[in-house]
Amino acid sequence: MQTQNRIFDDLAKVAGGALSALGALKQEIEAMIRDRLERTMADANFVRRDEFEAVKAMAAQARSEQERLEARIAVLEKTQGKSSPARKKSTT
């Protein structure tokens, strides 16, 4: 009976060692894939999401500033009795 317990103990240790080795192998493969994807994306000139979001926010801010300035120009033109050349309709 004692011999069977030792065999089961040894099998459990071998199985535990194999599982930990597989876990380490999985982590190593994931790290290699992640590194390869990052290099591929860098070579293809992809941008990271945080960089994209920053540029998107800057574009939205520039657009709102442009709209604000257009409204201001329209008010100034109205007060001076002029219309914008871009807004004039062609009579030809």
C-alpha positions as a Python dict, from the first residue, in 0.01 Angstrom:
ca = {
    (1, 'M'): (0, 0, 0),
    (2, 'Q'): (285, 235, 84),
    (3, 'T'): (434, 176, -260),
    (4, 'Q'): (112, 277, -434),
    (5, 'N'): (93, 599, -234),
    (6, 'R'): (447, 685, -340),
    (7, 'I'): (364, 615, -704),
    (8, 'F'): (59, 839, -682),
    (9, 'D'): (263, 1108, -509),
    (10, 'D'): (529, 1086, -778),
    (11, 'L'): (268, 1099, -1054),
    (12, 'A'): (107, 1402, -891),
    (13, 'K'): (445, 1578, -872),
    (14, 'V'): (521, 1497, -1237),
    (15, 'A'): (177, 1619, -1344),
    (16, 'G'): (218, 1938, -1140),
    (17, 'G'): (560, 1999, -1290),
    (18, 'A'): (425, 1942, -1640),
    (19, 'L'): (138, 2186, -1581),
    (20, 'S'): (371, 2455, -1450),
    (21, 'A'): (603, 2400, -1747),
    (22, 'L'): (307, 2432, -1985),
    (23, 'G'): (197, 2749, -1808),
    (24, 'A'): (543, 2898, -1846),
    (25, 'L'): (551, 2791, -2211),
    (26, 'K'): (214, 2956, -2270),
    (27, 'Q'): (338, 3283, -2116),
    (28, 'E'): (653, 3271, -2327),
    (29, 'I'): (455, 3212, -2647),
    (30, 'E'): (216, 3498, -2562),
    (31, 'A'): (510, 3730, -2500),
    (32, 'M'): (669, 3633, -2831),
    (33, 'I'): (343, 3688, -3021),
    (34, 'R'): (286, 4024, -2851),
    (35, 'D'): (641, 4134, -2935),
    (36, 'R'): (603, 4023, -3296),
    (37, 'L'): (271, 4207, -3335),
    (38, 'E'): (416, 4525, -3187),
    (39, 'R'): (710, 4512, -3428),
    (40, 'T'): (479, 4444, -3723),
    (41, 'M'): (252, 4733, -3628),
    (42, 'A'): (548, 4964, -3583),
    (43, 'D'): (683, 4868, -3925),
    (44, 'A'): (342, 4928, -4084),
    (45, 'N'): (322, 5277, -3929),
    (46, 'F'): (11, 5202, -3725),
    (47, 'V'): (-65, 5439, -3442),
    (48, 'R'): (-153, 5345, -3089),
    (49, 'R'): (-505, 5409, -2965),
    (50, 'D'): (-393, 5674, -2713),
    (51, 'E'): (-212, 5866, -2987),
    (52, 'F'): (-516, 5839, -3214),
    (53, 'E'): (-748, 5963, -2939),
    (54, 'A'): (-517, 6258, -2869),
    (55, 'V'): (-515, 6364, -3236),
    (56, 'K'): (-891, 6312, -3257),
    (57, 'A'): (-941, 6543, -2959),
    (58, 'M'): (-712, 6802, -3115),
    (59, 'A'): (-908, 6786, -3443),
    (60, 'A'): (-1238, 6828, -3259),
    (61, 'Q'): (-1101, 7127, -3072),
    (62, 'A'): (-971, 7281, -3396),
    (63, 'R'): (-1309, 7225, -3562),
    (64, 'S'): (-1498, 7395, -3278),
    (65, 'E'): (-1251, 7685, -3288),
    (66, 'Q'): (-1303, 7716, -3664),
    (67, 'E'): (-1681, 7723, -3620),
    (68, 'R'): (-1649, 7985, -3345),
    (69, 'L'): (-1428, 8202, -3566),
    (70, 'E'): (-1663, 8163, -3863),
    (71, 'A'): (-1952, 8283, -3648),
    (72, 'R'): (-1745, 8577, -3526),
    (73, 'I'): (-1651, 8671, -3883),
    (74, 'A'): (-2016, 8652, -3987),
    (75, 'V'): (-2113, 8891, -3704),
    (76, 'L'): (-1832, 9131, -3794),
    (77, 'E'): (-1929, 9125, -4162),
    (78, 'K'): (-2289, 9193, -4073),
    (79, 'T'): (-2194, 9493, -3864),
    (80, 'Q'): (-1984, 9630, -4148),
    (81, 'G'): (-2239, 9551, -4419),
    (82, 'K'): (-2013, 9318, -4614),
    (83, 'S'): (-2052, 8956, -4705),
    (84, 'S'): (-1781, 8697, -4726),
    (85, 'P'): (-1640, 8625, -5075),
    (86, 'A'): (-1684, 8256, -5011),
    (87, 'R'): (-2051, 8307, -4925),
    (88, 'K'): (-2141, 8528, -5225),
    (89, 'K'): (-2353, 8359, -5484),
    (90, 'S'): (-2235, 8380, -5840),
    (91, 'T'): (-2466, 8578, -6076),
    (92, 'T'): (-2310, 8440, -6393),
}
